[in-house]
Amino acid sequence: MEKDVVCGMQVDPAKAAATSEYKGKTYYFCAKVCKAKFDANPGQYVKN
């Protein structure tokens, strides 16, 4: 399981509603709205 960094939900990578690549890592999302929020400002959700 992966954590949706936007809402905190646990997401099964095989069933994720959406994914994004950022700095070489794949992020998994429970819903397209979470992906849209992440894509708009990934640095807000990813701690370097």
RACOR-V200967 format. One record per residue. RES is the residue in three letters. PSI is psi in whole degrees, 0 to 359 (* if undefined). OMEGA is omega in whole degrees, -180 to 180 (999 if undefined). BURIAL is 1 if it has 9 or more other ideal C-beta (glycine too) atoms within 8 Angstrom, else 0. Layout:
{{RES,PSI,OMEGA,BURIAL} {RES,PSI,OMEGA,BURIAL}}
This chain:
{{MET,147,177,0} {GLU,157,179,1} {LYS,129,172,0} {ASP,114,-174,1} {VAL,348,180,0} {VAL,308,-175,1} {CYS,346,178,0} {GLY,358,180,0} {MET,153,172,0} {GLN,132,-176,0} {VAL,132,173,1} {ASP,117,-178,0} {PRO,328,-179,1} {ALA,340,-176,0} {LYS,11,-177,0} {ALA,140,179,1} {ALA,332,-178,1} {ALA,160,176,1} {THR,157,173,1} {SER,149,173,1} {GLU,134,176,0} {TYR,122,-180,1} {LYS,42,175,0} {GLY,5,180,0} {LYS,144,177,0} {THR,132,177,0} {TYR,141,-176,1} {TYR,142,-175,1} {PHE,146,-180,1} {CYS,335,-177,1} {ALA,157,-180,1} {LYS,331,179,0} {VAL,324,177,0} {CYS,320,177,1} {LYS,317,-179,1} {ALA,318,178,0} {LYS,317,179,1} {PHE,312,-177,1} {ASP,329,-180,0} {ALA,329,-178,0} {ASN,72,-176,0} {PRO,326,-178,1} {GLY,337,179,0} {GLN,331,-174,0} {TYR,341,-176,1} {VAL,124,176,1} {LYS,118,-177,0} {ASN,*,999,0}}
